Amino acid sequence: MTKMTGNDLIALGYRPAKWFAKALEYINENKLNEHQTKEYVEQFKQPEPISLHETAKDFVINIRAEHESENDNVEKVINTMNVLMKTPTLVAGAIMPDACPTGPVGQIPVGGVVVAKNAIHPGFHSADICCSVMLTDFGKADPKEVLDAAHSVTHFGYGGRPRGEQMPMSQELMDAFRANDFLNDEKLISIARSHMGTQGDGNHFLFVGISKNTGNTMLVTHHGSRAPGAALYDKGMKVANKFRMENSPETLKENAWIPYESEEGKSYWEALQLIRTWTKENHTSIHDATLNKLGIEKKDRYWNEHNFVFKDGDLFYHAKGATPLDDKFMPDITGPRLIPLNMAEPVLIVQGKTNERNLGFAPHGAGRNFSRSQHKKSLAHKTTEEIFAEETQGLDIRFFSNEIDISELPTAYKSAKNVRAQIEEYGLCEVLDEVMPYGCIMAGDVQKNAPWKKKKKFRKA
């Protein structure tokens, strides 16, 4: 009898898998015939691959082009949703007025909400897990004093805080990390400790403004889970892709999922909750440090994430940049929700209920019609200083790196007026109050003098 190979198993109708090596060793050692081989390998039989939906599942469109420059963006968002909604786990979806594409066709757009049955898709929350906003009411404090104090305690840019300047991570949370299969990694925990009290870069900010209703000074921060969240995302995508290869190879890699009923699914869900706790603690550290600097007590505080996964029974609501309205999504709800628009516009304080159009969510901001590089090209005829002066007039706008980033100035974003009009038109939520802008801190152009660029210049010198 000739030695059996993997090709023989494939000829018998089995898909290549890890068990081939072990099975072939046993088959050949025991010189099994074809009938005996079929009986033996039956134990390794894999279920039929899960196919994509033949047609895209229905999704609600809460966006329209207000002018010609928005046509391309809206068309791309709808096209990517039409591909995305063929993913086998999905049962419903919606896109918000701030929606914009984030990658190849089929990848969830910013401003997208999709509902999966018994499945968690790491690619749908992306590396910036639990990107969120927190508001603290500082009463009648001077807004400049609040911004100055916040500037002295916050941290933007790459990496974590240097030793001696780190904000503490609670021991209880570190212990919980060590008890979770995805987060029990001393390097990850060390990074989580050093990144506590940091805000990163990109569109993350620290905003100070005045409540339209009360006249009180409000501090609002916007950032996510930083490097610890990115590390969990990387681990989650590897596990999800393993399941994808075994269960649904037709599914796009970025849309891979972890079955919730699996051991990995339960552990990943728990890890997400711990990263959520870390992120909330991160916001709180910055807000409390600012209060302590000024020696005052907070009047009120509330927060919400807008880039996360929310569970309701066997349904998992994945919000890629969408604000949860329904209280069932937030176990620690203490107040209304926050929708920032841009540094020159108010932060909206909103509330709302689940309806047939919103799936329990609202927009998370203003979104973009063009990429950062496209926006910069459109302003190439002006100096950075001219653009900054025009777009920030009357505001106290600061960049932590001391390098202006024009891709974060107001015109880089969609019209806040149009986004607000579509929120009302589609009945997505109700505006309760507005935090009128006084000033804002952002990372700035961190690429300009990035640490690795300085090292490169030094080596050349």
Helices and strands as residue ranges (DSSP letters): H 6-11, H 19-29, H 34-41, G 42-44, E 59-61, G 68-70, H 71-84, E 90-100, E 110-117, E 119-120, H 122-125, E 131-137, H 143-153, H 171-178, H 186-195, E 205-211, E 217-223, H 226-247, G 253-255, E 258-259, H 263-294, E 300-312, E 315-320, E 322-324, G 327-329, E 337-339, E 347-351, E 361-363, H 372-378, H 384-391, E 396-399, G 406-408, G 410-412, H 416-425, E 430-442, H 451-460
